[in-house]
């Protein structure tokens, strides 16, 4: 399932070629897949400090 937020400019554009759109959507999908393997990274804030 693709979120409607992904289908906006900077990731998807009707004026871009199919390859550019697919790579943008693929990048988002790959990023979300890596989150499923990172159980410890979610425990840190934007400054790198442990924040439970």
C-alpha angles and dihedrals in degrees: 000000000000119000116231089234090069092056093070133097118297090036104037132018130172088218094058126087119263092253094056092049093047092050092051093050091043091054091055092047092050091049091053091048091054090054089063090062097045108079095153100045092067089064093069128076128226091277092054095252121138107256115171 
